[in-house]
């Protein structure tokens, strides 16, 4: 008998919502299984990098999900899969200088927004330099990567923070970042975007190396995905403190709670919904979808009898086929994912 996945999905969704309401974000168990293994593997790599930062006498502080995890769980948020830290610009630049002298850098000119080829380039470098520290300076952060292929590599992300002049107002910021977003979207290649950002920091009077106002750097994705809720003061971040994270200690902001609230107001509560291992999922999907489309493009480019309009029609047909197939199985896919999420939530309820 054929299953009615639409009906099954709606029933499971009701169960999921009711169970979700019983969870207390402050009282959850760690993840288990493959996700937990990946978290701990990531943290082992992070400890190597944090020791390097400490040995260089530089400062760092956790941000995003890592900050929430440190405050709320003394470790990873149960469903998260990455490790994020922030650094002030002077320390960030010193670290980059050291990395360039001692480790393998992925040249930024190799990657473009339109090509969406970051994962593909990662794979290329992981194959060429297995189990070596690789790093990539992107328009949104610096990523340090370690492993042998895209399916099992670990990475930590470092996000630069800048200091600004005292008179820099909310209105100034919103007008300026709107201009930056527009210019950024006009530039495709990562190297050119980074050159644009560097020139802005050198020439725009808003930036002040000795300023007291702290906010995300232009090459920090939080500038583009988080709503502005005010600048950070130096005494909110410094002097840094220590906090337990998993089986070790990391440094954390002087007023970490206020810093986290500035990013996520209700971070001590359960979010509206969860994504289990969101970064790995996105990475694998991006890499998984590339070969077929690349194969189509290569085939067409090798066969000159196909004109551009044919290329366009075949690509549209292929994309339509994929989306129609996904639409046909929509409720089956949603039901199966919801089953996995519900079992996961049951496994972390204390």
N, C-alpha and C positions, 0 to 999 in steps of 0.2 A: 504493500500500500504506500502510495506516494505521500511524503510528509508535507504538511502545510507549514512551511517555515515562517510565513508571515504571522500565523497564529502562535506558533512556538516562540517566535521572537518577542511578541508582545507580552506573552505570559512570563517569559524569562526576564524581560525588562522590569516588570512589576516586582518580581522577586529581588532583582538586583537593587532597585531603588529602596525597597523596604530594608534590605540588609545594610545597604550603604548608610542609612540613617542611624544605625546602631553603632557605627564606628566612632571612636574617639581618637583624633589625630595625635594626641599626646601620649596615647597608650596603645602602641602597636608593636607587633613582633617584627624582627627583620625578615627580609625576603628569604627564600630557600631555593634549593636547586640551582639551575644554570644561572639565573639572574644573580643570586647571592655569590656564586663562584666568580662571576664576572665583576661584581662590585669589589670583592676582595682583591682580585687580580689587578683591577684598576687602581685601588688604593696602594698596593705594593709599588706600582709604578709611580704613583703620586708621591709616595714617601721618598723615592729616589730623587725626584725633581725638587721636592721641598727641602731636602738635605742640601742639595746643590745651591738652592736659593739662600739658605741659611749660611752655608760656607762662604758665599760671596758677600755676606753681610747685607743682604737685601731684605725687604719686607714684603709680605703678602697677607691677604685676608680672604676668607671664603665668601663667595657671593652666590646668589640664586639658590638653586636646590641644595647645593652643598652647605650654604649658610643655614638654611632651614633645617637640614638634616643634623647639623652640628648642634643647634640650639634645641631642637625638638626631640632628637633621637640619639644624640651623641654618636652619630654615624650616618650612614646613607638613609635618605628617605626610602622606605621599602620598595617603591616602584621605580625609583630613579636608577640611572645607569652611567652617570658621568660625574666628573670632579672638576669644579670651576673655582678659580681664584682670581682676585683682582690685585693689581699692583699700581702704585703711583708711576707716573710717566718716567721719572728719572731712574727708578729701579727697573722698570720694564725695558727701557732702552739699554741699560747695562747688562741685563740678562740676555737680550737679543744679541748684543755684541759678543758675549761669551759663547752663546750657542753657535754663532756663525763661525767662530774660530775652532770649535771642537766637535760639532755634530753636522749631520746631513740636512741641508735646507732644500725644501721643494721650491723652486723658483716661482714667484708669483705670476710671472708672465705666462706660465703654462695654463693658467686657469681663467676662464671667463664666465660671467653670469649667464650669457646666452647659451653657452655650450653645456652648462650644468654638469661639468666634467670633474668636479673636485674628487668624488669617490673613485673615478676611473684613474686619476693621477695618483691618488693615494695607493691604489693597487699596484700601479707601475713601480712606485718607490719602495713599497713593502717587499715586492718580489726582488728588486735589485739590492736592497739593503735589509735582509731579514734579521730580526732581533737586534736592530741597532736603533738608537734614538734618532728619530726624524722630526723635523719641525717645519711648520708652514705658517708664515705671517699672512694673515688674511685681512680683508677690509673690516672684519668684525671681531677679531681676536687673534691670538697666536695659539696654534695647536701643536702639542708634542705627542708623537705617535710612536708606538712600539709593538712589534709583532711580526708575523710572517704573511698574513693575508687579511683581507677586509673582514672576514668572518670572525676572526679571533683577536684582532689587534685591540689594544687599549689606548686611550688618549686622555690627556688633561688639557683644559682650555684656560688660557690666561687673558684677562681683560684689562686693558689700560684705563687709568683714570687720570684726568688732568686737573690743574688748578686754574682758576679764572680770577679776573679782576674783581674787586669788592663791589663795584658799581654794576656789575653784570646782573640784570634783572630777569625775571621770568619772561617778560615781554620780549626782551632782547634775545633770550635763549630760543623762544618759540619761533621768532622771525628768522633767526640765524639757522636753526636746525631745519626749518622748512626749505631754506635756500640750499643747504647741504644735501638734503634728500633729493631735491630736483637735479642738482649737478651730478650727484652720485649715480642717479639712474640714467644719466646721459653717457656715462663711461662704462664700457663693457669689460675691459681687461682688468684683472685685479692689480697688476703692477701700476697701471695708470691711475686707478682709484687711490692707491696708497701714496702715489706721488702728489696727487691733489690734496689729500689730507695733510701730508707733511708740509706742503707749501702754505696751507691755511694756518697751521700751528706757528709757522715762522712769521707770517705776515699779518694775521688778524689780531687786533689789539685786545680782544676778549681774553686771550690766553696770557697767563702770568705765572711764571715758574715759581714765584714766591707768594702767590696768592693764597688766600685762606678758604675760598670757596672751592669745593671739590665736586666734580661731576664726571660722568662717563666721557671717555675720549671719543673723537669722531670715528676711530677705528674700534669701537665697542658697540656690539649689536644692541645693547640695552638702550642706547640712544634712539633706536628706531622701533623697538617693540614695547617699551614701557612708557606709560604716561608720566609726564613730568610732575613730580610731587615735592619739588624743592631740592635745593643743593645740600650736599653733605658738608658739615663742618669738620675741621681737622680733629677736634676733640671728640667727635663721634667715632672716629677711626683710631686715632692715636692717643695715648700709647696702646699698643696691641697687648692683648691678654692671651692666656693659654686656655684651651678647652680640650676635653677628651673627644677623640673621633675614632670610632672602632677600637683597635687595640693600641692606639698611639695618642699623641697630642699634636694639635696644630695651633697656630696663632689665629686670633680672632679679633674683630673690632672691639674697641674700648666700650662702646655702647652698641653691641651687636643686635640687641632686640629692636632698638630704634632704627638702625640701619636696615634691618630686614623688613620692618613695617613700612619704611619708605619705598621699598620695592614691592612688597606684597602685604597689603593692610591686614588681612585676616589670616596670616600664615600659620597661626597656631590652631586653626580649624581645618577640617577636611576641605579640599578644593571641591569645585562643582562636580568634577569627575576626575578620573585618573587615566594616565596612559602608561601602560607597563613597558618599561625599557624603551622609551620613545626615540632615543637617538640611534640605538642599534636598528630599530625597526625602519626608521627613515633612511639610514645608510644602506641597509640591505635592499630596500625597495628601489632606491635610486640605482644601485649597481645592477640589480636583477633586470631592470627594464631596458638597460642600454644595449645589450648585444643584438637583439632582433632589429631595433630601429637602425643601429649602425650597419647591420648586415644589409638592410634594404637600401640604405644610402650608398654603400660601397658598390652594390650590384648595379644600381642605376647610374652611378658615375662612370663605371667601367663600360657601360653599354650606351654609346653615344646616340643611338637611334631614339632613346627616350628623351623627350623634350621636358622643359621645366614644368609645363602644365601636367604632364603625365606623372612626374615626380610628386607634384602636389596632390594629385588625385589618389595615388597609391598610398601615400602617407596618411591622407584623410581616411581612406578606406580601412587601413590597418588600425588607426586610432579608434575609429568608430566600432570596429569589430571588438576591440578590447573593452571599450566602455559599454557596448551593448551586452557583452558577455557578463561583465561585472553587474550591470543593471538586472539582468535575468536572474543572477544568483545572489542578488543584494541581500535578501532576508536570510538566506542560508549562511552567508558570510557573517552578517551581523549577529545572527543567533550563535554561531560557533565562537565568535570573538567574545560575546557576552558571557557564554559559559566559562570560558577561560578566565575572564576578569572576575567573575563571581567566585570561582574556586580560589583564585589568588587572594581575593579579599578575605575569604574564610581562613586562609592559611596565615594571614598576618594579624587577625583579630586576637587581642590578648585575652 
